[in-house]
Amino acid sequence: MKPQSSSFEPTPLGRESRIVSIDLFRGIAVLGILLINIVGFGLATGGNFGTKIFSDTGSANFFSYAIVYILFEGKMRALFCMLFGAGILLFSINKENIDPKRVTVLFYLRMSWLILFGLINAHLLLWVGDILFFYGLFGMIVFLFRKMKPRYMMMAVPVVAIIWFVVGTLLYRDAREKRIAFTVAEQAQKAGKQLTDVQQKAMAEWRTLEKTMLPNETDAQAITERMRGSYQVVASEIRPKALKAETSYLLVELGDNISLMLLGMALLKLGFFTGKWTSRKYRITVLIGYAVALPITVYELWYAAHYTSSSSAIFLHMEQTAIPWKNLLYPIQRIFMVMAHCAALMLLVKSGYLTAICNRLKAVGQMALTNYIVQTILCSLFFFGYGLGYYDRLEFYQLYYVVAAIWILQLIYSPLWLKHFKFGPLEGLWRSLTYKQIKLNFPRWLIGKLSLVRIMNK
């Protein structure tokens, strides 16, 4: 594929054929996404979760929640998704001298294996919030649009955001109708009236939905007990939820993921991810991004504190609000915040400061798949019952002690591994499966000796 813009000139890093900034951003994303995922691993978010966060705005729980929500919630996953889209484009560009049909076959085989990795991560390693399944599935669609001009790719973002809002609103209104029907039936029951078949059905439907959407205190405690159980018990809790996410919520995930992947492709073509913009352009992006995103996220935080601070508040708000217009703000603030974060980081890289930590982040990014799966393994063994059993035993702010420990571990072992091996363990396996041949991930010193032997034997 020919570059569509003269500004798109990604320069590979020697034999590694890697772009420094892409790996750096990917390292930030894979570490940053743990800030959000840790809540799913470690806390029961039903019952009185909101009360714990918002009841004391001077507490460490509220302060840590506010920081994570404003700066990182949704943003790290968006960045990860955008970089995945950029990776799709790089995959085809780096193979432009190969038969296009062969490239397509290789790519779809690559995505098929990623889907399998995602299913393993969700159903074997038991992470209900897995993203690999969706990336593999939606990557197959986005690949078809890789030759589209950047401006058309970027136009997909607002279009898909509107579609996402419409689909989300339809789901919301369905839940709202079930809640209202339940409330009417509950009031009749409290008044001592005999419930009709329709009212009994309404009671049952809402209870089923409530258990998955926002468990009450009793349900949350039952979930906590199961999450502290054996592997089989935890799996019985996680697998149905993971399957529902992979099926029932597929359309919701589809629009969001595809638009972000296309945006990532566009930003790569335009040179944003490769440092081709001038420092002035990056500074303007930082200013505009934060100027737009910060007020919106602060407003959303205030809104959550006033209208979603408890289960009863959420249900009352649902009954009173026919269309959640506020949800239109979310995709806006997320995109502007991510762009500002990336531009600020690019300015930091251009300045030459913090080179040591940037090198470690690049190594983490080169091993993004391995590090993502390692996070699942470490968190599940720490929180779930078949490990240390810390599920719902920590305060919200204490979760980030665990995050810090995992970050330090991955920042240490990633560069050490790549010092001796060309690929991360799962990256090497993924390549082997894609190309249907064993891509032996020999230590670099052994590769050097084997090369010397070949030269001497000639």
VENLIN-V120562 format. One record per backbone hydrogen bond with DSSP energy under -0.5 kcal/mol. CO is the residue of the C=O (numbers start at 1). NH is the residue of the N-H. If there is no record, write none. Layout:
co = {CO & CO}
nh = {NH & NH}
This chain:
co = {5 & 7 & 10 & 12 & 13 & 13 & 14 & 18 & 18 & 19 & 20 & 21 & 22 & 23 & 24 & 25 & 26 & 27 & 28 & 29 & 31 & 32 & 32 & 33 & 33 & 34 & 36 & 36 & 37 & 38 & 39 & 42 & 43 & 46 & 47 & 48 & 49 & 50 & 51 & 56 & 59 & 60 & 61 & 62 & 63 & 64 & 65 & 66 & 67 & 68 & 68 & 72 & 72 & 74 & 75 & 76 & 77 & 78 & 79 & 80 & 81 & 82 & 83 & 84 & 85 & 86 & 87 & 88 & 89 & 90 & 92 & 93 & 95 & 99 & 99 & 100 & 101 & 102 & 103 & 104 & 105 & 106 & 107 & 108 & 109 & 110 & 111 & 112 & 113 & 114 & 115 & 116 & 117 & 118 & 119 & 120 & 120 & 121 & 126 & 127 & 131 & 132 & 133 & 134 & 135 & 136 & 137 & 138 & 138 & 139 & 141 & 142 & 143 & 145 & 149 & 149 & 150 & 151 & 152 & 153 & 154 & 154 & 155 & 156 & 157 & 158 & 159 & 160 & 161 & 162 & 163 & 164 & 165 & 166 & 167 & 168 & 169 & 170 & 171 & 172 & 173 & 174 & 175 & 176 & 177 & 178 & 179 & 180 & 181 & 182 & 183 & 184 & 185 & 186 & 187 & 188 & 189 & 196 & 197 & 198 & 199 & 200 & 201 & 202 & 203 & 204 & 205 & 206 & 207 & 208 & 209 & 209 & 210 & 215 & 216 & 217 & 218 & 219 & 220 & 221 & 222 & 223 & 224 & 226 & 227 & 230 & 231 & 232 & 233 & 234 & 234 & 235 & 237 & 238 & 239 & 240 & 241 & 242 & 243 & 244 & 244 & 244 & 247 & 249 & 250 & 251 & 252 & 253 & 254 & 255 & 256 & 257 & 258 & 259 & 260 & 261 & 262 & 263 & 264 & 265 & 266 & 267 & 267 & 268 & 271 & 271 & 272 & 278 & 279 & 280 & 281 & 282 & 283 & 284 & 285 & 286 & 287 & 288 & 289 & 290 & 292 & 293 & 294 & 295 & 296 & 297 & 298 & 299 & 300 & 301 & 302 & 303 & 304 & 310 & 311 & 312 & 313 & 314 & 315 & 316 & 317 & 320 & 323 & 324 & 325 & 326 & 326 & 327 & 327 & 328 & 329 & 330 & 331 & 332 & 333 & 334 & 335 & 336 & 337 & 338 & 339 & 340 & 341 & 342 & 343 & 344 & 345 & 346 & 347 & 348 & 348 & 349 & 352 & 354 & 355 & 356 & 357 & 358 & 359 & 360 & 361 & 362 & 363 & 365 & 367 & 368 & 369 & 370 & 371 & 372 & 373 & 374 & 375 & 376 & 377 & 378 & 379 & 380 & 381 & 382 & 383 & 384 & 384 & 390 & 390 & 395 & 396 & 397 & 398 & 398 & 399 & 400 & 401 & 402 & 403 & 404 & 405 & 406 & 407 & 408 & 409 & 410 & 412 & 413 & 414 & 415 & 416 & 417 & 417 & 420 & 424 & 425 & 426 & 427 & 428 & 429 & 430 & 431 & 432 & 432 & 437 & 438 & 440 & 442 & 443 & 444 & 445 & 446 & 447 & 448 & 449 & 450 & 451 & 452 & 453 & 454 & 455}
nh = {8 & 9 & 12 & 14 & 16 & 17 & 17 & 13 & 20 & 23 & 24 & 25 & 26 & 27 & 28 & 29 & 30 & 31 & 32 & 33 & 34 & 35 & 36 & 36 & 37 & 38 & 39 & 40 & 41 & 42 & 43 & 392 & 45 & 49 & 311 & 52 & 53 & 54 & 55 & 59 & 63 & 64 & 65 & 66 & 67 & 68 & 69 & 70 & 71 & 72 & 73 & 75 & 76 & 78 & 79 & 80 & 81 & 82 & 83 & 84 & 85 & 86 & 87 & 88 & 89 & 90 & 91 & 92 & 93 & 94 & 95 & 96 & 98 & 102 & 103 & 104 & 105 & 106 & 107 & 108 & 109 & 110 & 111 & 112 & 113 & 114 & 115 & 116 & 117 & 118 & 119 & 120 & 121 & 122 & 123 & 124 & 125 & 127 & 128 & 130 & 135 & 136 & 137 & 138 & 139 & 140 & 141 & 141 & 142 & 143 & 144 & 145 & 146 & 148 & 152 & 153 & 154 & 155 & 156 & 156 & 157 & 158 & 159 & 160 & 161 & 162 & 163 & 164 & 165 & 166 & 167 & 168 & 169 & 170 & 171 & 172 & 173 & 174 & 175 & 176 & 177 & 178 & 179 & 180 & 181 & 182 & 183 & 184 & 185 & 186 & 187 & 188 & 189 & 190 & 191 & 193 & 192 & 200 & 201 & 202 & 203 & 204 & 205 & 206 & 207 & 208 & 209 & 210 & 211 & 212 & 212 & 213 & 214 & 47 & 220 & 221 & 222 & 223 & 224 & 225 & 226 & 227 & 228 & 229 & 385 & 234 & 235 & 236 & 237 & 237 & 238 & 239 & 241 & 242 & 243 & 244 & 245 & 246 & 247 & 247 & 248 & 249 & 250 & 253 & 254 & 255 & 256 & 257 & 258 & 259 & 260 & 261 & 262 & 263 & 264 & 265 & 266 & 267 & 268 & 269 & 270 & 272 & 273 & 271 & 276 & 277 & 275 & 282 & 283 & 284 & 285 & 286 & 287 & 288 & 289 & 290 & 291 & 292 & 293 & 294 & 296 & 297 & 298 & 299 & 300 & 301 & 302 & 303 & 304 & 305 & 306 & 307 & 308 & 314 & 315 & 316 & 317 & 318 & 319 & 320 & 321 & 322 & 325 & 327 & 328 & 329 & 330 & 330 & 331 & 332 & 333 & 334 & 335 & 336 & 337 & 338 & 339 & 340 & 341 & 342 & 343 & 344 & 345 & 346 & 347 & 348 & 349 & 350 & 351 & 352 & 353 & 352 & 355 & 358 & 359 & 360 & 361 & 362 & 363 & 364 & 365 & 366 & 367 & 368 & 371 & 372 & 373 & 374 & 375 & 376 & 377 & 378 & 379 & 380 & 381 & 382 & 383 & 384 & 388 & 390 & 391 & 387 & 389 & 393 & 394 & 399 & 399 & 400 & 401 & 402 & 403 & 404 & 405 & 406 & 407 & 408 & 409 & 410 & 411 & 412 & 413 & 414 & 416 & 417 & 418 & 419 & 420 & 420 & 421 & 444 & 428 & 429 & 430 & 431 & 432 & 433 & 434 & 435 & 436 & 437 & 439 & 440 & 442 & 422 & 447 & 448 & 449 & 450 & 451 & 452 & 453 & 454 & 455 & 456 & 457 & 458 & 458}
